Amino acid sequence: MNKQPNITEKTKQTFVEAFCVLYSQKPVDKISIQEIAKKAGYNRCTFYQYFIDIDDLLHYVENNFLESISVKRSKIEVNSDLIFNTLADLYETNAVIYNALFGDYGSHRFFDQMKEKLGIPGINLKNGHKLKPYLLEYRFSNSLSLFRLWLKRGAKKDLPLKDILDLVLTLYKNGMSSFT
């Protein structure tokens, strides 16, 4: 029986944060459990009390992030403005996780899962329309690329979060013609 759930959750979160810091700096296959444990301030044995291996930890981080999106999405009306505000809210509380998942070493599999969870509203084509998957991919990929560039350039140091969100929404609504 777990007698101190707050301590247990805090320890697990410490491993998550240590992993995310490392994952934002290098590919997952270059990260060792020993390295995560050392950065977290625990030993390897403690790591194994929470996770089977590094892939288990990565899936835990990705799934929790996707679940956070789903929970927030279920509470809002579906439109582009609110989706990006939801992602912005999550960034404010999980910057370390964002930097890992959306950094240079983020997984394409994760991005595909995120795309599926988020959906991208505003493309009103019938489900069978042959262009729909291409238009969804275009919209999602562009937004993701802009967000990743913003993170790489130092996030808030480069542009305030509101400005990057406004840029994405303006490009969605009006395209590049807004700036030329």
C-alpha positions, 0 to 999 in steps of 0.5 A: 500500500502506498502510504505517502501518495504526495511524495510518490507523485512528486518523485515520479514528476521529478523523474519526468522533469529530469527526463524532459530536460535531457530529451530537449537536449538529445535523442531518447536513444542517447539517454540512459536511466542512470543519467535520468536518475542522477539528474532527478537526484535518485538512484536507478532502483527508484526509477524502476519503481515508477517506470519499466524503461525509458520508452515507458517514461516517454509514453507516460509523458506523451500520454499525459500531455495528450490527456491534458489536451483532451481534458481541456478540449472537452471543456471548450467549444471547438474552434481554432482560437480556443485550441491554440489558447488551450495549448498556450495554457498548457505551455504556461504550466508545462514548459519543460515538457513542451520543450522536450516533446516539441524540441528537435528530438520530438517524435513524429509518432507523437505529433501524429497522435496529437494531430488526431487528438486535437483535430483542426477545426475550420476545414469544412469538407466532407469526411470522404473528400480527397483533399481533407487529409492534405489540408489538415496536414498542411494546417497542423504542420504549419502551426507546429513548425511555427510553434517549434521555431518559437520554442527554439528561438527562446520562446518568450524572449523572442515573442510573447506567447500571445503574439505567436498565437495571434500570428498563427491565427492570423495566418489561418484566417488570412494567409500571408497576404496579411503581412505583404 
